């Protein structure tokens, strides 16, 4: 991508809560595992109880993301803490 500027931005809430640190660690893990196929990871209050929104550029990795989340939670003894909503960004699909 010649000439394109690629950035990373981490926006901290005014009043951080316990899950924010977990989300930061999860985002780091997902970046390591899936690289640019992950667009964003954020705290989220979904109508269905989901608390983390993960936006992906590649829909084929959804099951692998769920597996990675379960492994992440098992390692930390926090099973059931992360309730993800995985969304595909159709405007930013890697090809």
N, C-alpha and C positions, 0 to 999 in steps of 0.2 A: 504494500500500500504506500506507494511513493507519495510524499507530500501530506499524507494523512497524519493527524496528530492523535495518538492514542493515549488515553488517560485513565487513571483510577481515582475514584473519589470515595471517601468514607465520611458519611454524614452522621454525627452523633446527636442523639436526642437531648433535649434540654434536661430531662429527668430520666437517666438511664435506669433500666430495670434488670433483674437477674438474667433474663433470657438474652439480653443484648450481647453479653460476653460469649454465650453459647453460640449465638448467630455469627459473631465474628470468627470464632474457631471453625464453625461449620463452613463458612464462606471460604476460609483458607483451605480446608480439606477439599471442597468441591473444585476450587481453582486448580489445586494440585492434580486432582484426578481427571478433570474434564476440560481444563484450560478455557479457551475462547468459546467453547460450546455453551458455557454459562454466561448469561448476560448480567444478571443481578441476583442478590440475595438480600431480603429485607424483612424486618419485623412487620407483622401484618395481623389485623384482627378480622378474620373472615367470618362470614355469616354461619359457616359450617363448623366453626371452632378452630379452623386452621390458624396458625400463629407465625408461620414463615412462608413468604412468597419467594419462589425460585423461578426466575424467568430464564428460559433456555432458548438457544438458537437452533437446537437439534432435538426434535421430538423423540427420536429413537433412543435417547439416553434416559428417559423417564424412569424405567424400571431399575436401571443401574443407580440412579440417584437415590431411589427409595432404599435399595440395598446398602448404599454408602451411609445413609442416615441411620439405619438400624445398627450398622457396625459402629458408627460414631457414638451413638447413644449407649450401646453395650459397653464400649471401652470406658465410658465415663460414669456408668451406673445411673443413667438418666432415661431409661426406656420410657417412651410415651410422652416425653417432654416436647419434642419437635413434631408438630402437626403441619406438614407441608401442603401448600397449594403450588403445583407445578404448572406453569403457563408457557406456551410457546409464543415467542415474538415473531409473528409472521412477516414483520417489516424488516427483520434483520437476520435472515436465514443464511447460515454458512452453506456454501455449496461446494 
